[in-house]
Amino acid sequence: MSSTLSCQELIEQLEVLEQEAQKDIEEVSDGDSLEKLRISLLGKKGRLSVVLSAMGRLPGEERPLVGQRANLLKTKVQQFLSDRTKVLKQQALEVLLREETLDVTVPPIGVPVGKRNPLVTTTEEILDLFCGLGYRVAEGPEIENDHYNFAALNIPEGHPARDMQDTFYLGGNLLLRTHTSPVQIRYLEQNKPPVRIVAPGRVYRRDAVDATHSPVFNQIEVLAIDEGLDFSHLRGTVLAFLRSFFGDLPVRFRASYFPFTEPSAEVDVQWRGRWLEVMGCGMVDPAVLEGLGLDPERWSGFAAGLGVERFCMVRHGIDDIRRLYTNDLRFLDQF
Ligand code: DAH
């Protein structure tokens, strides 16, 4: 730029600059380009500063004329820029709204959702019924030792339940628990009576697989210890539970034997014209209480153990226990 420009020429340049700026700004179609344009117009090395530096060479009294015109230009250009920014933003929003429309009325593509195995729902249903009677859920380990699985439950050496045929021994003193009854002992070691618990879990026996047997199955242990509990409490609890679960099926108690209860009973329900054994139960043997340091003169209680598979099979009319373990969706989808 020549250093000999007059005041009039500079003002003309500013007018041209303003018109061109307005036109260029109108033509920009995105934010980045607009920013580049802003810098080329108003930035340190932009077109406006070129004019202003030429202004420095004018006689002092002429400078304010050019300066005022330059300020006006700057304000106007800034206004063009901000108007354009608004328009561009609005256009971008409209594009987004147009392209991202979502039809919420379109039916969803079927998402395969997993189902809960009926054994799980049966377990939860049984636990719920007992929780409604004030019981808490307790758990114990599946790998047990001789003491908890047998000795503390008054199962003496040589009892058939200890037979190698029935128990999976793991070596040393360890074994896979054959029932959930050891949770009785573990819980009473940690908690003072009165107690009321239900303890669900897997148990293991060396049984051959057939329609009613599996080497791994599920039990729920029931235990109540308090002052003054007798067989009528056991009977009342079991009947209330069975009626809630099965409805009005006929129920009978049969005298039986378990080393850890005295007296003991097995409970049958009549189903499809046959008596079907569903649980063992009894009054906790005083020897078990004494082993835990509880005075049998003061504390008494009852216990029960039930097989979840059996409850599940009766409830759903399932004829073969193996169906419960095979993860066949054609079977599981029915529940
Ligand atoms: N533990 C026994 C079993 O597996 C079942 C049982 C019977 C549990 C009587 C009890 C009970 O708590 O009182 O075969």
Residues whose N, C-alpha, C, O or C-beta is under 5 A from the ligand:
A	BS01	DAH	T178 H179 S181 V222 F258 T261 G280 C281 G282 A303 A304 G305
